[in-house]
Amino acid sequence: MNRIISTLTLLGGTALASGFLAVDTAYAAAPDGKADTPAAADQAAPDDGAAPGGIVVTARFRNEQLQNVPIAISVVKGDTAQSRNLNTIQDIAATVPSLDFRNGASNKDRNIFIRGIGTITTSPGVESSVSTVVDGVVLVRPGQATFDLVDLDHIEVLRGPQGTLFGKNASAGVVNIVTKAPSDHQTGVIDVGYYQGNEERIRAGLSGPINDWLGYSISGLYGNYQGNVRNLGTNHWVNGYERWGGRGKLVAKPTSNLTITLAGDYLHNKDTTPNGVYASTSQTAFGGATTNSTALAGLLAQEGVTASANNKTVNSTFDTYVKDDNYGGSLTAEWRPGDYTVTSITAYREWKNRQVPDWDQRSILATGFPQGFDNGYVNFNQFSQELRLASPQGKLIDYVLGAYYLHANTNEIYQRTVTQLLTATTTQTNSGTATYGTSADNLALFGEANLHASDKLTFILGGRLIYDRLSYYDQRNADTATGVTGIRPSIGYNTGSVNHVDGSGRVGVQYKIVPQATAYATYSRGYKGPAYNVFFNMQAFDQIALKPETSNSYEVGLKGGTRDGTFSGSIAAYWTDFSGYQANYQDSFLGAPVTRLINAGTVRTRGIELDATARPTDRLTLNWAAVYSNARIRHFNCPAATTCPNYDGDPLPFAPDWKLSGGGAWRIPLNDTLGVELQTDWTFRSATQFALTQTPSTIQPSYGIWNASLALIDKRNWEIRGVVKNLLNTHYSNLLGNGTTAGTVRFVPRDNDRYVGVNASYHF
């Protein structure tokens, strides 16, 4: 039943109405008109004026009603995501305002943005500005966060700096993923989905008690999609995936005040995302100068490829692919001496990644258009230990205190082979191999306290003291002394290290205007540690550590709703200044683009987030949200040995000014158990620049996507839902960039074209 309610609440609107604090305090009615609440609400604190069935989150390491937490948060229920074919954070980002995602041919290239802030790099020597946390375990490398969402209970998107409680790589926000806990009774579920384009998915799980003090849950998934891009060179569909894996938990309660959770997961993933599909044979530089390559146009014509904004064909000598093995385990112990809670989380994870991209994405070798292929290997592991003490709530002062330790190692090998046509009958092949890696240690002491001056007024104070140590090694062997396109000359073995002590914090005030409405104002300091630009084409000046990235953020917000839950909403306004912004800047070497991680200077993001949910009847739910985010470069620091235009005042990449969404769900009971649900949602985003260099050819124009579904629901144990994605067949790109030596390439999203599918779910 909770599954149905989650679907009804979240599907209408963006199905996730983004901050959607509209979803935050939501509850919905079943097809028979009887109210029900999400499972998480069972863990809520005593009635504090929140609407019935208010969503419960753990954003401050406590179970709290979302409308009472002084943080802008979006909540996405797992069952809703599954029913709408939202299987990864990339899928979720398409529907949650304030959350964006950078695509790429490899998981190493993909990353998350919140309020226009994120870190674009493949270097293992830098962390993302957005932290991804799974059941209390921080994922260090951004590529780890691109897995399929197995056994998902819900996702909390915490917007703005969250370093006080979540650590140094949360300077822009946190994606907090919570998986399902074992059920208190024997239960099982099978979810099956099939979508146009030969996409098929199956998930199954069992959960329940083993005896009076031990429970379990186990789940698995298999998914396969042929893709929506045709490789004419191999006659294969690409831009698809194959994924399989599982997750298991054992929860023991040997005494009434002790809970021990042993969890483990494994996911294998293979993607066939091309290294760019040609959108144009021209490039437009900053300032408007356009370079059109007639030679590239001629080559593509010979290969049968027509570059266009909706091109879905490539012609390469092999299919680009990336394989991932992402796995780990954790041991969580919660001891409750009296009214206090002591939590220990011990975790170990590994991430193994192999990428084999077709570097040039063409099949014909021509003068000025070399061909190449890469082989990249990543071997990463991390160990973390967190210890927390939470005081009882309801006292004059309540608090959370903790200590954290992390050790992470990365070892990578990257090889590139490039063939050039020197004359009509002469070719030259060169190769280079780089070995590099990093070792990182992070220690922290943290705490956050609430002083309840009265029943309505609360003061908030928190801080985190952080010690970072980061070291790297690097060596590149090339068989050319001067380098060739895409391969720099050899560089000898070199190492470096940096140590840094810094901190983050939060101070704020919260006022409960009425039991159903809360206002808050906070100041937060964000921090992301020093970094190294360690990658295949690393240069001597990359051996100097980048300075930390810090931020000062101010936020005010209002959350509330009617006591009966017929209306809920929120509004938040924020202003955040970043210094030492760590970003990728695109250089070139012998005509090929080469990225370069730099301290880009100071940037600012500010905006307003507004959302609401209305339930005029127990059969109808309406959601809508609007986000205005002005993310701009304040002052750009041009890197050494480079001449830069003036980018001051220009937008940050992956930061549209406007994101809007809205929709509704209408439930029609057929009898005591059966009901029909009609659902629709619409999302809009304004023009988006994908490059820090502000090239006009890398701007995606504004677009909107309209989805709909029709479901037959038996509230006892099953559901069948037909889904239509991108109803108006709106074509767009989720990344645009410069081609290897000329032209502009695009990445093609799953819903670039209209497609239909069906989901079926059975609970037993």
C-alpha positions in Angstrom: 0.0 0.0 0.0 2.8 2.4 0.8 4.1 1.7 -2.6 0.9 2.9 -4.2 0.8 6.0 -2.0 4.3 6.9 -2.9 3.4 6.6 -6.6 0.3 8.7 -6.2 2.2 11.5 -4.4 5.3 11.7 -6.3 4.3 10.9 -9.8 2.1 13.9 -10.2 4.2 16.9 -10.7 7.6 16.0 -11.6 6.8 13.0 -9.7 9.4 14.4 -7.6 8.4 17.9 -7.5 11.8 18.8 -6.7 12.5 20.3 -3.5 9.9 19.6 -3.9 9.0 20.1 -0.6 5.7 19.7 -2.2 6.4 16.1 -1.9 8.0 16.6 1.5 4.9 16.8 3.6 2.7 14.9 1.2 0.4 12.1 1.8 -2.2 10.7 -0.6 -5.2 8.5 -0.8 -5.5 5.0 -2.1 -7.9 4.2 -5.0 -10.6 3.5 -2.4 -10.2 6.9 -1.0 -8.7 5.8 2.4 -5.6 7.7 3.4 -2.3 5.9 3.9 1.2 7.1 4.7 4.7 6.4 3.6 6.5 3.7 5.6 9.1 6.2 6.8 6.4 8.1 8.7 6.1 5.2 11.1 9.5 6.3 12.5 8.5 9.9 13.0 8.7 11.8 16.3 5.6 12.5 18.3 3.0 14.7 16.7 4.5 18.2 16.2 1.9 19.8 14.0 3.1 18.3 10.7 0.5 17.1 8.2 -0.6 13.5 8.5 1.9 11.2 6.8 4.6 13.8 6.6 7.8 12.5 4.9 10.5 11.6 7.4 14.2 12.2 6.5 17.6 11.7 8.1 19.3 14.8 6.8 20.6 15.6 10.3 21.2 12.0 11.4 17.8 11.8 13.1 14.3 10.8 12.0 12.6 14.2 11.5 9.5 15.5 9.7 10.8 17.1 6.6 8.9 20.3 7.1 10.7 20.8 10.4 14.2 20.5 9.0 15.8 23.9 8.2 17.4 22.7 5.0 16.0 22.8 1.4 15.5 19.1 0.6 14.0 17.2 -2.3 12.7 13.7 -1.6 12.2 10.9 -4.2 10.6 7.7 -3.3 12.1 4.5 -4.7 8.9 2.9 -5.8 7.9 6.0 -7.7 11.3 6.1 -9.5 10.9 2.4 -10.5 7.4 2.9 -11.9 8.6 5.8 -14.0 11.7 4.1 -15.4 14.0 6.4 -13.4 16.9 4.0 -12.6 20.0 6.2 -11.9 20.8 9.5 -10.5 21.1 10.8 -14.0 17.4 9.9 -14.6 16.4 11.5 -11.3 18.3 14.7 -12.1 16.1 15.1 -15.2 13.0 15.6 -13.0 14.3 17.3 -9.9 14.9 21.1 -10.1 18.2 22.3 -8.6 19.8 18.9 -9.5 21.7 18.4 -12.8 23.9 15.7 -14.2 26.9 15.7 -16.6 26.9 12.8 -19.0 30.0 11.3 -20.6 31.3 8.3 -22.5 32.8 6.9 -19.2 31.5 6.9 -15.6 34.8 8.8 -14.8 33.4 11.7 -16.8 30.0 11.9 -15.2 29.1 14.1 -12.2 26.3 15.7 -10.2 25.5 19.4 -9.9 23.3 21.2 -7.3 22.3 24.8 -7.8 24.7 25.0 -10.7 27.8 23.8 -8.8 29.7 20.6 -9.5 33.2 19.4 -10.5 34.0 18.3 -14.0 37.1 16.2 -14.1 38.5 12.7 -14.6 41.3 13.2 -12.2 41.4 10.9 -9.1 43.0 13.8 -7.3 39.9 15.8 -6.8 36.5 15.1 -5.3 33.1 16.3 -6.4 31.4 19.4 -4.9 28.3 17.2 -4.4 28.7 14.3 -2.0 26.8 11.0 -2.6 26.1 9.0 0.5 24.5 5.5 0.6 23.2 4.3 4.0 25.6 6.6 5.7 28.7 5.7 3.6 30.3 8.5 1.6 31.3 7.6 -2.0 34.6 9.3 -2.7 34.8 9.1 -6.5 32.0 10.6 -8.6 32.0 7.5 -10.9 30.9 5.4 -8.0 27.6 7.3 -7.9 26.5 6.3 -11.4 25.2 2.9 -10.4 21.7 1.5 -10.8 19.5 2.3 -7.8 19.0 -1.1 -6.3 16.4 -1.7 -3.5 15.9 2.0 -3.1 13.7 3.3 -0.3 14.2 7.0 -1.1 16.6 9.7 -2.1 17.1 13.0 -0.2 18.7 15.8 -2.2 20.1 18.3 0.3 20.7 21.6 -1.4 23.5 24.0 -0.4 26.7 23.4 1.7 26.3 20.4 4.0 29.8 19.9 5.2 29.1 20.2 8.9 27.6 16.7 9.1 28.4 15.2 5.7 32.0 16.1 5.2 34.4 18.0 3.0 33.0 17.0 -0.4 29.6 18.4 0.3 30.3 22.1 -0.4 27.4 22.3 -2.9 25.1 19.7 -1.5 24.4 16.0 -0.8 22.5 13.2 -2.5 21.6 10.9 0.4 20.5 7.5 -0.8 18.6 5.3 1.7 18.0 1.6 0.8 15.1 -0.4 2.1 15.3 -2.0 5.6 14.1 -5.6 6.2 10.4 -6.0 6.7 8.9 -7.0 10.0 7.0 -9.8 8.1 7.8 -12.1 5.3 7.3 -10.3 2.0 8.5 -10.4 -1.6 8.3 -8.3 -4.7 8.8 -8.8 -8.4 9.0 -5.8 -10.7 9.2 -6.2 -14.5 9.4 -3.5 -17.1 9.6 -3.5 -20.9 10.1 -0.4 -23.0 10.2 0.5 -26.7 13.7 0.1 -28.0 14.2 -3.4 -26.4 14.8 -2.1 -22.9 13.9 -4.7 -20.3 14.3 -4.7 -16.6 13.5 -7.1 -13.8 13.9 -6.7 -10.0 13.1 -9.1 -7.3 13.4 -9.1 -3.6 12.7 -11.0 -0.4 12.5 -9.6 3.1 11.4 -10.6 6.5 12.3 -11.9 10.0 14.5 -15.0 10.5 13.7 -15.2 14.1 12.7 -12.9 16.9 15.9 -10.8 16.8 17.2 -11.3 13.3 15.8 -10.0 10.0 17.0 -10.0 6.4 16.5 -8.5 3.0 17.9 -9.6 -0.4 17.3 -8.1 -3.8 18.6 -8.4 -7.3 18.2 -6.7 -10.7 18.9 -7.3 -14.3 18.5 -4.6 -17.0 19.4 -4.4 -20.6 18.9 -1.7 -23.3 20.1 -1.9 -26.9 20.5 1.8 -27.2 19.2 4.6 -29.4 22.3 5.4 -31.5 23.3 3.3 -34.6 26.9 2.6 -35.2 27.0 2.2 -39.0 30.6 0.9 -38.8 29.7 -2.2 -36.8 26.0 -2.3 -37.6 25.2 -2.3 -33.9 22.9 -0.3 -31.7 24.9 1.6 -29.1 24.2 4.1 -26.3 22.7 1.3 -24.2 23.6 -0.7 -21.2 23.6 -4.1 -19.4 23.4 -4.1 -15.6 23.1 -6.8 -13.0 23.7 -7.1 -9.3 22.2 -7.2 -5.9 22.1 -6.0 -2.4 21.6 -7.8 0.9 21.1 -6.8 4.6 21.1 -8.7 7.9 19.7 -6.7 10.8 20.2 -8.1 14.3 18.7 -6.9 17.5 20.3 -9.0 20.2 19.1 -6.7 22.9 16.4 -4.1 23.1 18.9 -1.2 22.9 21.3 -2.6 20.3 20.8 -2.9 16.5 23.5 -4.3 14.2 23.2 -4.1 10.4 25.5 -5.9 8.0 25.0 -4.8 4.4 26.7 -5.7 1.1 26.1 -4.9 -2.5 27.5 -5.7 -5.9 26.7 -4.1 -9.3 28.2 -4.9 -12.7 27.5 -2.4 -15.4 28.4 -2.1 -19.1 27.6 1.0 -21.1 28.0 1.6 -24.8 27.8 5.4 -24.8 29.6 6.7 -27.9 32.4 9.3 -27.3 30.2 11.9 -28.9 27.7 11.9 -31.9 28.4 14.6 -34.4 25.8 17.4 -34.1 27.6 19.9 -36.4 30.7 20.1 -38.6 31.4 23.6 -37.2 32.5 25.1 -33.9 31.6 28.6 -32.7 34.2 30.1 -30.4 33.7 32.6 -27.6 32.8 35.9 -29.2 31.0 34.4 -32.1 33.7 33.3 -34.6 32.5 30.1 -36.4 34.9 27.6 -37.9 33.2 25.2 -40.4 35.1 22.1 -41.4 34.2 21.2 -45.0 36.7 18.4 -44.7 34.9 16.9 -41.8 31.6 17.2 -43.6 33.0 15.3 -46.5 34.3 12.5 -44.3 31.0 12.1 -42.5 29.2 12.0 -45.9 31.4 9.2 -47.0 30.6 7.4 -43.8 26.9 7.8 -44.2 26.6 10.2 -41.2 24.8 13.5 -41.3 25.7 15.9 -38.5 22.6 17.5 -37.0 21.1 18.5 -33.7 19.1 15.3 -33.7 21.8 13.0 -35.2 21.7 9.5 -33.8 24.3 7.7 -36.0 28.0 7.2 -35.8 30.4 5.3 -37.9 33.4 4.1 -35.9 35.7 1.1 -36.2 34.4 -0.5 -32.9 31.8 0.2 -30.3 33.0 2.3 -27.4 32.2 0.7 -24.1 32.9 1.1 -20.3 32.6 -1.7 -17.7 32.2 -1.2 -14.0 32.3 -3.4 -11.0 31.1 -1.5 -8.0 30.8 -3.3 -4.7 31.4 -3.0 -0.9 30.0 -3.7 2.5 29.3 -1.9 5.8 28.7 -2.8 9.4 26.5 -0.4 11.3 25.9 -0.6 15.0 23.3 1.5 16.9 23.5 1.4 20.7 20.9 3.3 22.7 22.1 3.8 26.3 19.1 5.5 27.9 17.8 8.3 25.6 21.1 8.6 23.8 22.1 6.9 20.5 25.7 5.9 19.6 26.2 5.0 16.0 29.2 3.4 14.4 29.5 2.9 10.6 32.5 0.8 9.3 32.7 0.5 5.5 34.9 -0.8 2.7 34.3 -0.3 -1.0 36.0 -1.0 -4.3 35.4 0.4 -7.8 36.9 -1.2 -10.8 36.4 0.6 -14.1 37.6 -0.2 -17.7 36.9 2.1 -20.5 37.6 1.5 -24.2 36.5 4.6 -26.2 36.9 5.1 -29.9 38.8 8.4 -29.5 37.8 10.0 -32.9 34.4 8.3 -33.5 35.0 8.0 -37.2 36.0 5.1 -39.6 38.0 6.9 -42.3 41.6 8.0 -41.9 42.3 11.3 -43.6 44.9 14.1 -43.5 44.3 16.2 -40.4 41.8 13.7 -39.0 43.8 11.1 -37.1 42.2 7.9 -35.6 42.8 6.6 -32.2 41.6 4.3 -29.4 42.1 4.3 -25.7 42.3 1.7 -22.9 41.8 2.9 -19.4 41.8 1.0 -16.1 40.8 2.3 -12.7 41.4 0.3 -9.5 39.9 2.2 -6.5 39.3 1.3 -2.9 38.2 3.2 0.2 37.9 2.5 3.9 35.8 4.7 6.3 34.9 4.8 9.9 32.3 7.1 11.4 31.3 7.3 15.1 28.4 9.5 16.3 26.6 10.4 19.5 23.1 11.8 19.3 21.5 13.3 22.4 17.7 12.8 23.2 15.4 15.2 21.5 12.9 17.5 23.3 15.5 18.9 25.8 16.7 22.5 26.0 19.7 21.5 23.9 20.0 18.5 21.6 23.0 17.7 19.6 25.0 15.3 17.4 28.7 14.8 17.9 31.0 12.7 15.8 34.4 11.7 14.4 35.2 10.5 10.9 38.1 8.8 9.2 38.6 8.0 5.5 41.5 6.4 3.6 41.2 6.0 -0.2 43.6 4.7 -2.9 43.4 5.0 -6.7 45.7 3.4 -9.2 45.1 4.0 -12.9 46.6 3.0 -16.2 45.6 4.9 -19.4 46.9 4.0 -22.9 46.2 5.9 -26.2 47.1 4.8 -29.7 46.8 7.4 -32.5 47.3 6.8 -36.2 47.9 9.7 -38.7 47.8 9.8 -42.5 51.0 11.6 -43.5 50.8 11.2 -47.2 48.4 9.4 -49.5 50.2 6.1 -48.8 52.1 6.7 -45.6 50.7 6.4 -42.0 52.3 6.8 -38.7 51.1 5.2 -35.4 52.1 6.5 -32.0 51.1 5.4 -28.5 51.5 6.6 -25.0 50.9 4.9 -21.6 50.4 6.8 -18.3 50.4 5.2 -14.9 49.2 7.4 -12.0 47.3 7.3 -8.8 46.5 9.1 -5.6 46.3 8.3 -1.9 44.0 10.4 0.4 43.4 10.6 4.1 40.7 12.6 5.8 40.1 13.0 9.5 37.3 15.1 11.0 35.6 16.0 14.3 32.1 17.5 13.9 29.0 18.5 15.8 25.8 20.3 15.5 23.5 21.5 18.3 20.0 23.0 18.6 19.2 25.4 21.4 15.4 25.4 21.9 14.9 28.9 23.4 11.1 28.3 23.4 8.6 26.0 21.9 8.8 28.0 18.7 12.3 29.5 18.6 15.4 27.3 17.9 19.0 28.4 17.4 21.4 26.2 15.4 25.2 26.0 15.7 27.5 23.4 14.1 31.0 23.0 12.8 33.5 20.5 11.4 37.3 20.5 11.9 39.0 18.8 8.9 42.5 17.4 8.2 43.3 16.4 4.7 46.4 14.7 3.3 46.6 14.0 -0.4 49.5 12.5 -2.4 49.9 11.5 -6.0 52.3 9.8 -8.4 52.4 10.0 -12.2 54.5 8.9 -15.2 53.9 8.9 -18.9 55.9 7.0 -21.5 55.3 8.1 -25.1 57.1 6.9 -28.2 57.5 10.4 -29.6 59.8 13.0 -28.3 57.6 15.9 -29.4 54.2 14.5 -29.0 51.4 14.0 -31.5 47.7 15.0 -31.6 46.2 13.6 -28.4 49.5 12.4 -26.8 51.9 14.7 -25.0 55.6 13.8 -24.8 56.9 11.5 -22.0 57.1 12.8 -18.5 59.3 11.3 -15.8 58.1 9.7 -12.6 57.0 12.4 -10.2 55.2 12.6 -6.9 53.8 15.2 -4.6 51.7 15.6 -1.5 49.8 18.3 0.4 48.4 18.6 3.9 45.7 21.0 4.9 43.6 21.8 8.0 40.3 23.7 7.5 36.7 23.5 8.5 33.1 24.0 7.6 30.1 25.0 9.7 26.5 26.2 10.0 24.7 28.8 12.2 21.1 29.5 12.0 17.7 30.3 13.5 14.4 28.4 13.1 11.0 29.7 14.1 7.7 27.8 14.1 5.2 30.4 13.1 2.3 28.0 13.7 2.4 24.2 14.2 2.1 23.7 10.4 4.6 26.4 9.3 8.3 26.8 9.9 10.6 29.7 8.9 14.4 29.5 9.0 17.6 31.4 8.1 21.1 29.9 8.0 24.7 30.8 7.2 26.9 27.9 6.1 30.6 27.6 5.2 31.4 25.0 2.7 34.9 23.4 2.1 36.4 21.1 -0.5 40.0 20.1 0.0 43.1 20.7 -2.1 43.4 18.7 -5.4 45.8 17.5 -8.1 45.1 17.4 -11.8 46.3 13.8 -12.3 45.4 12.4 -15.7 46.8 10.9 -19.0 48.1 14.2 -20.4 49.4 15.6 -17.1 51.9 18.4 -17.5 54.6 19.8 -15.2 52.4 22.7 -14.0 49.8 20.1 -12.9 52.2 18.9 -10.2 51.3 22.0 -8.1 48.4 21.3 -5.8 45.2 23.3 -6.4 44.0 25.3 -3.4 40.9 24.3 -1.5 37.4 25.4 -2.7 35.4 27.2 -0.1 32.0 28.8 0.0 29.9 31.2 2.1 26.2 30.5 1.8 23.1 32.3 3.1 19.6 30.8 2.9 16.2 31.7 4.1 13.2 29.5 3.8 9.6 28.9 4.7 7.9 25.5 4.8 4.4 24.6 5.8 1.0 23.3 4.9 -2.6 22.8 6.2 -3.0 20.4 9.0 -5.2 18.1 7.0 -2.6 17.9 4.3 -4.8 19.4 1.5 -2.0 21.9 0.7 1.7 22.0 1.4 4.6 24.0 0.0 7.9 25.7 0.6 10.0 28.6 -0.6 13.8 29.0 -0.2 16.1 31.8 -1.3 19.8 31.4 -1.3 23.1 33.3 -2.0 26.4 31.4 -2.2 29.8 32.7 -3.1 32.6 30.2 -3.9 36.3 31.0 -3.8 39.0 28.8 -5.3 36.4 27.2 -7.6 37.9 23.9 -8.9 36.9 23.5 -12.5 38.0 22.0 -15.9 39.2 24.5 -18.5 39.7 23.2 -22.0 43.1 23.6 -23.6 44.3 22.1 -26.9 47.4 20.2 -28.0 48.2 19.9 -31.7 44.6 20.5 -32.5 42.9 18.1 -30.0 41.1 19.3 -26.9 42.9 18.7 -23.6 41.1 19.5 -20.3 42.9 21.2 -17.4 41.8 21.3 -13.8 42.4 24.8 -12.3 41.3 27.1 -9.5 39.1 29.0 -11.8 38.5 32.0 -9.5 35.3 33.1 -7.7 31.7 32.2 -8.7 28.3 32.9 -7.3 25.0 31.0 -7.3 21.8 32.6 -6.0 18.2 32.0 -6.6 14.7 31.1 -5.4 13.1 27.7 -5.2 9.3 27.5 -4.9 7.1 24.5 -4.9 3.6 23.4 -3.7 1.3 20.4 -3.6 -2.5 20.6 -3.5 -5.0 17.8 -2.8 -8.4 19.4 -3.5 -9.9 15.9 -3.1 -8.6 12.6 -1.9 -8.6 11.4 -5.5 -6.6 14.3 -7.0 -3.1 15.5 -6.4 -1.5 18.5 -8.1 2.2 19.4 -7.8 4.2 22.3 -9.3 7.6 23.8 -8.7 9.7 26.6 -10.1 13.4 27.2 -9.6 15.3 30.3 -10.6 19.1 29.9 -10.3 21.6 32.6 -11.3 24.9 30.8 -11.3 27.7 33.0 -12.7 31.4 33.5 -12.9 32.4 36.5 -10.8 36.1 36.6 -11.6 37.9 34.1 -13.8 41.5 33.3 -13.2 43.2 32.5 -16.5 45.5 29.5 -16.1 49.3 29.9 -16.6 50.6 29.9 -20.2 47.1 30.6 -21.6 45.4 33.7 -23.0 41.7 33.8 -22.0 38.8 36.0 -23.0 36.9 37.8 -20.2 34.4 35.3 -18.8 33.3 37.4 -15.9 29.6 37.5 -15.6 29.0 34.4 -17.8 27.0 31.4 -16.7 28.5 28.3 -15.1 28.2 25.0 -17.0 25.2 22.8 -16.3 23.4 25.7 -14.7 20.1 26.7 -16.5 18.5 29.8 -15.1 15.1 28.3 -15.0 13.8 24.8 -14.2 10.0 24.3 -14.0 7.8 21.3 -13.4 4.2 20.4 -12.7 1.7 17.7 -13.1 -1.0 15.7 -11.4 -2.4 12.4 -10.5 -6.1 11.5 -10.6 -7.3 8.3 -8.9 -10.6 6.6 -9.9 -11.8 3.8 -7.7 -13.4 0.9 -9.6 -14.4 -1.2 -6.5 -13.1 -1.9 -3.0 -9.7 -3.0 -4.2 -9.2 -1.9 -7.8 -8.5 1.6 -9.0 -7.2 3.5 -12.0 -4.7 6.2 -11.9 -4.1 8.8 -14.6 -0.8 10.7 -14.2 1.0 13.3 -16.1 4.0 15.5 -15.5 5.9 18.2 -17.4 9.4 19.6 -16.9 11.1 22.6 -18.5 14.6 24.0 -18.5 15.9 27.1 -20.0 19.0 27.3 -22.3 22.0 25.5 -20.7 25.7 26.2 -21.4 27.8 23.0 -21.1 31.3 24.6 -21.4 33.2 26.9 -19.0 34.8 28.4 -22.1 31.4 29.8 -23.1 31.4 28.5 -26.7 28.0 29.2 -28.3 28.1 25.9 -30.1 27.9 24.1 -26.7 24.6 25.7 -25.6 21.5 23.5 -25.5 18.4 25.6 -26.2 15.5 25.6 -23.8 13.1 22.6 -24.0 10.2 20.9 -22.2 9.4 17.2 -21.7 5.9 15.9 -21.2 5.3 12.4 -19.7 2.2 10.5 -18.9 1.1 7.1 -17.5 -2.0 5.1 -16.9 -2.1 2.5 -14.2 -4.5 -0.3 -13.0 -3.8 -0.8 -9.2 -5.0 -3.5 -6.9 -4.1 -2.1 -3.5 -3.7 -5.6 -2.1 -0.6 -6.7 -4.1 -0.2 -5.7 -7.8 0.0 -2.8 -10.2 0.3 -2.5 -14.0 1.3 0.8 -15.5 1.6 2.0 -19.1 4.2 4.8 -19.5 4.7 7.3 -22.3 8.0 9.3 -22.1 8.5 12.5 -24.1 5.0 12.6 -25.4 5.6 15.5 -27.8 8.8 13.9 -29.2 11.1 16.8 -28.2 14.7 16.2 -29.2 17.6 17.6 -27.1 21.1 16.8 -25.9 22.3 16.3 -22.3 25.9 17.3 -23.3 27.5 19.2 -26.2 31.2 19.5 -26.7 34.0 20.0 -29.3 34.8 17.1 -31.5 38.3 15.5 -31.4 39.8 17.7 -34.1 36.8 19.6 -35.5 33.0 19.9 -35.3 30.6 19.7 -32.3 29.4 16.4 -30.8 26.3 15.6 -28.7 25.3 13.0 -26.2 21.9 11.5 -26.8 19.6 11.0 -23.8 17.3 8.0 -23.3 14.2 10.1 -23.9 15.6 12.0 -26.9 12.6 10.5 -28.7 9.1 9.5 -27.6 8.9 5.9 -26.3 6.4 3.8 -24.5 6.6 1.0 -22.0 4.9 -1.0 -19.3 5.8 -1.8 -15.7 4.2 -4.6 -13.7 4.7 -5.1 -10.0 3.6 -8.0 -7.8 3.9 -8.1 -4.0 3.5 -11.4 -2.1 
